[in-house]
Amino acid sequence: MNEESRRIQSYLRAQGAKLEPAAIVDKVRAAMADLHAAARAVPAARWTERPAPEEWSGNEVLAHVVSAGRYFGGGILAILDGGAVPARRPREDPSGAPVRPAGEWERILAADREALFARALAADPAARLGETVEHPAFGPLNWREALLFMRLHDLDHAGQLGKIAAALA
């Protein structure tokens, strides 16, 4: 693990332990708003266009966010429900994702997240913190840390979408 990954892992651990689930959910919702605003800034006519061959399109970015959200969200739900946490699968290539407008990806993400938020807000904040979901760079995360990671992930990809929007404007 490199220094940047250790710094982020430390942030997730400290803030995940400190913040109540409602505060974490509020932070994730705010990051989602930033993500949605950045997605809407990408010209709709160029939504599936990559600004450079090695970069993702807006469609690929949101496909990845939804896919990653389902992995981490599924892990959180499994932990809270006492089930088996899904095995980490190889990172998907978003170039094969279905083409959907930004608004449709946003609706999918919102539906996934609202179900997750409802379950997290109903959970005992101290429940099952020894169970973890695996992150490839930050290691095992308990459900509160994994939920907080979703915030960082959304913000990171909001920045990516902002760069795509600027390149394609």
Buried (B, 14 or more C-beta within 10 A) or exposed (E): EEEEBEEBBEBBBEBBEEBEBEEBBBBBBEBBEBBBEBBBBBEEEBBBBBBEEEEBBBBBBBBBBBBBBBBBBBBBBBBBEEEEBBEEEEEEEBEEBEEBBBEEBBEBBBEBBEEBBEBBEEBEBEBBBEBBBBBEEBBBBBBBBBBBBBBBBBBBBBEBBBEBBEBBE
